[in-house]
């Protein structure tokens, strides 16, 4: 029995749902509402002491961290395989997982927060904001949270986010040009699945084309990814009308700032490029 503790529009939950959909696994959902701080409840913290989603219970045993959950599911339910058997390709897949976990995850959080969650927090009561700030146990995460709350898209952490996406899409263009049509070749793997929610969030915010305008291979990859049935089942179908509207309404408000930051990143990259 699989019990999945999740929040609908969480990018980490989305990639696990894609895996479960592709493997056609039956699972029970338990909603953890992040805006009501349910991730900090004593009952949930016993399952996931980090106080984040998702968490998976398999026959009563907890597995946390979405990247590890996806690999665990592929180990336990190997058909269809989403992790390559070839050691080199498997290492390449994990490099993409690492890139997502160490750059894009913080990046999508800052961009999403500056676009829409910041306004939601501003409109909350002082007591609700205090609970939200107090429950951030990681000082580094709290610094990012506070900076983006105070400065919006002009927070230096949003610049870091844009730089992480710029690097990811540059590497993705190279990888797809060498292999394609998926990151590791002929079929989708966890390399693609781990990246899909992070590209999807930019698209729902109306920001993705700013990053992919000069990346034809990335655009082709995205066109096939967004119509893949497991992507639709894991990301598109669970989204509520309100979530779609909220992203579509707030994302464009920071587009000019994001494009300005993207130009800054491109200029920094050009300045450090070796002379021909």
C-alpha positions as a printed Julia matrix, in Angstrom:
276×3 Matrix{Float64}:
  0.0    0.0     0.0
  1.31   3.43   -1.02
  0.17   6.49    0.93
  1.32   9.78   -0.57
  1.41  12.91    1.57
  1.25  15.81   -0.84
  0.23  19.34   -1.73
 -1.32  19.69   -5.18
  0.78  22.45   -6.75
  4.1   21.44   -5.2
  6.78  20.8    -7.84
  8.28  18.02   -5.7
  4.94  16.27   -5.43
  4.35  16.67   -9.14
  7.41  14.68  -10.16
  6.47  11.8    -7.86
  2.95  11.79   -9.31
  4.43  11.56  -12.82
  6.39   8.47  -11.78
  3.38   6.83  -10.13
  1.26   7.59  -13.18
  3.81   6.17  -15.62
  4.05   2.99  -13.53
  0.25   2.88  -13.09
  0.53   2.48   -9.35
 -2.48   2.63   -7.03
 -1.97   5.05   -4.17
 -3.87   6.84   -1.44
 -3.53  10.61   -1.19
 -3.28  12.61    2.03
 -3.39  16.35    1.42
 -0.96  18.46    3.48
 -2.04  22.09    3.11
  1.11  24.21    3.2
 -0.8   27.48    3.54
 -2.42  26.21    6.72
  1.0   25.09    8.03
 -0.15  21.46    8.21
  3.39  20.37    7.31
  4.41  21.43   10.82
  1.79  19.39   12.65
  3.23  16.88   15.16
  1.59  14.0    13.3
  3.18  14.92    9.98
  6.58  15.72   11.5
  6.72  12.13   12.75
  6.54  11.06    9.11
  8.77  13.79    7.67
 10.83  15.59   10.32
 11.89  18.21    7.75
  8.35  19.56    7.62
  8.14  19.61    3.82
  6.2   17.65    1.19
  6.12  15.07   -0.16
  6.41  11.95    1.95
  5.58   8.41    0.92
  4.52   5.6     3.19
  5.08   2.17    1.66
  3.55  -0.53    3.84
  3.89   1.87    6.76
  7.56   2.73    6.13
  8.31   6.42    5.36
 10.42   7.58    2.43
 11.14  11.31    2.13
 12.85  13.59   -0.43
 11.14  13.52   -3.82
 14.26  12.55   -5.78
 14.82   9.58   -3.5
 11.13   8.65   -3.6
 11.26   8.5    -7.4
 14.32   6.24   -7.39
 12.78   4.1    -4.65
  9.63   3.6    -6.72
 11.72   2.59   -9.72
 13.57   0.04   -7.58
 10.4   -1.45   -6.12
  8.3   -1.21   -9.3
 10.82  -1.57  -12.16
  8.35  -1.57  -15.08
  8.49   0.54  -17.08
 12.09   1.42  -16.17
 12.85   5.09  -15.58
 16.44   4.62  -14.39
 18.94   3.45  -17.05
 20.77   0.17  -16.5
 23.92   1.53  -18.14
 26.15   2.92  -15.34
 27.24   5.95  -17.36
 23.68   6.91  -18.28
 22.56   6.29  -14.71
 25.27   8.67  -13.47
 24.18  11.19  -16.11
 20.59  10.9   -14.9
 21.69  11.62  -11.34
 23.67  14.64  -12.48
 20.38  16.09  -13.74
 18.7   15.23  -10.45
 21.53  16.99   -8.64
 21.24  20.06  -10.86
 17.52  20.27  -10.09
 17.9   19.7    -6.35
 20.84  22.07   -5.89
 19.76  24.91   -8.18
 16.33  24.81   -9.73
 14.46  23.84   -6.59
 15.47  26.95   -4.71
 15.14  28.86   -7.96
 11.53  27.93   -8.64
 10.67  28.69   -5.02
 12.03  32.23   -5.27
 10.43  32.94   -8.64
  7.06  31.52   -7.56
  7.17  33.35   -4.24
  8.08  36.7    -5.79
  5.3   36.32   -8.36
  2.33  35.19   -6.29
  2.91  33.79   -2.8
  4.46  37.08   -1.69
  1.2   38.9    -2.38
 -0.76  36.18   -0.63
  1.47  36.52    2.44
  1.19  40.31    2.39
 -2.58  39.96    2.49
 -2.5   37.55    5.42
 -2.81  38.62    9.04
  0.29  39.53   11.09
 -0.34  36.43   13.21
 -0.36  34.16   10.14
  2.84  35.73    8.83
  4.53  35.27   12.19
  3.63  31.59   12.24
  4.98  31.21    8.72
  8.27  32.94    9.54
  8.68  31.2    12.89
  8.26  27.72   11.45
 11.13  28.02    8.99
 13.71  25.89   10.77
 16.57  26.35    8.28
 18.32  29.76    8.7
 19.47  29.76    5.08
 15.95  29.08    3.86
 14.59  31.76    6.18
 17.04  34.33    4.73
 15.83  33.53    1.22
 12.21  33.68    2.32
 12.58  37.03    4.08
 14.58  38.6     1.26
 12.05  37.63   -1.39
  9.19  38.75    0.85
 10.79  42.18    1.31
 12.2   42.77   -2.2
 10.17  40.59   -4.54
 11.8   39.89   -7.9
 14.58  42.33   -7.0
 15.85  40.04   -4.27
 19.37  38.76   -5.02
 17.99  35.26   -4.52
 15.76  35.73   -7.57
 18.89  36.61   -9.56
 20.39  33.33   -8.3
 17.22  31.59   -9.49
 17.43  33.07  -12.97
 21.1   32.07  -13.17
 20.24  28.49  -12.17
 17.58  28.25  -14.87
 19.91  29.81  -17.45
 22.56  27.19  -16.68
 20.05  24.33  -16.72
 18.53  25.25  -20.09
 21.97  25.81  -21.62
 23.06  22.33  -20.53
 19.72  20.87  -21.62
 20.13  22.32  -25.12
 23.54  20.68  -25.39
 22.35  17.32  -24.05
 19.33  17.17  -26.35
 21.41  18.14  -29.36
 23.79  15.25  -28.64
 21.18  12.59  -27.8
 17.51  13.47  -27.95
 14.61  13.38  -28.2
 14.7   12.86  -24.41
 17.59  13.87  -22.17
 19.22  10.45  -22.14
 18.1    9.31  -25.55
 15.1    7.5   -26.99
 12.85   7.26  -23.92
 11.99   9.41  -20.9
 13.82   8.82  -17.64
 13.97  10.39  -14.21
 16.26  13.01  -15.74
 13.3   14.32  -17.73
 10.74  13.75  -14.98
 12.77  15.62  -12.35
 13.02  18.62  -14.67
  9.45  18.71  -16.0
  7.72  20.39  -13.0
 10.34  23.16  -12.96
  9.78  23.95  -16.63
  6.02  23.62  -16.14
  5.95  26.18  -13.34
  7.64  28.74  -15.59
  5.15  28.01  -18.34
  2.15  28.4   -16.04
  3.64  31.7   -14.86
  4.05  32.83  -18.48
  7.84  33.03  -18.16
  9.2   29.93  -19.9
  9.62  31.42  -23.36
 11.93  34.09  -21.96
 14.42  31.31  -21.16
 13.94  29.14  -24.25
 13.72  31.68  -27.07
 17.17  30.69  -28.39
 16.96  27.01  -27.39
 15.24  25.11  -30.24
 16.07  21.65  -28.87
 14.67  22.61  -25.46
 11.46  23.88  -27.08
 11.06  20.58  -28.99
 11.7   18.61  -25.78
  9.1   20.66  -23.96
  6.47  20.19  -26.66
  6.75  16.41  -26.35
  7.03  16.5   -22.55
  3.89  18.59  -22.03
  1.78  16.18  -24.07
  3.2   13.01  -22.5
  0.25  11.3   -20.74
  2.11  10.83  -17.45
  3.03  14.52  -17.39
 -0.6   15.45  -17.96
 -1.75  13.07  -15.22
  0.92  14.16  -12.75
  0.87  17.93  -13.27
 -1.93  19.26  -15.46
 -4.95  17.27  -14.3
 -4.48  17.85  -10.52
 -4.22  21.64  -10.95
 -7.32  23.51   -9.85
 -8.85  26.32  -11.86
 -7.84  28.73   -9.09
 -4.2   27.6    -9.21
 -4.07  28.02  -12.98
 -5.63  31.46  -12.78
 -3.38  32.58   -9.95
 -0.2   31.59  -11.8
 -1.44  33.08  -15.05
 -2.39  36.35  -13.35
  0.7   36.93  -11.21
  3.51  35.56  -13.36
  3.37  38.33  -15.98
  3.72  40.98  -13.26
  7.37  40.01  -12.79
  8.19  39.19  -16.42
 10.04  42.46  -17.07
 12.12  41.96  -13.92
 12.92  38.35  -14.85
 13.97  39.33  -18.38
 16.16  42.1   -16.99
 17.82  39.61  -14.62
 18.25  37.18  -17.5
 20.1   39.85  -19.47
 22.34  40.43  -16.46
 23.14  36.72  -16.25
 23.86  36.53  -19.98
 26.18  39.54  -19.69
 28.02  37.94  -16.77
 28.41  34.73  -18.74
 29.73  36.61  -21.78
 32.23  38.53  -19.65
 33.76  35.26  -18.42
 33.8   33.54  -21.81
 37.37  32.89  -23.05
 38.43  35.02  -25.99
 38.44  33.22  -29.34
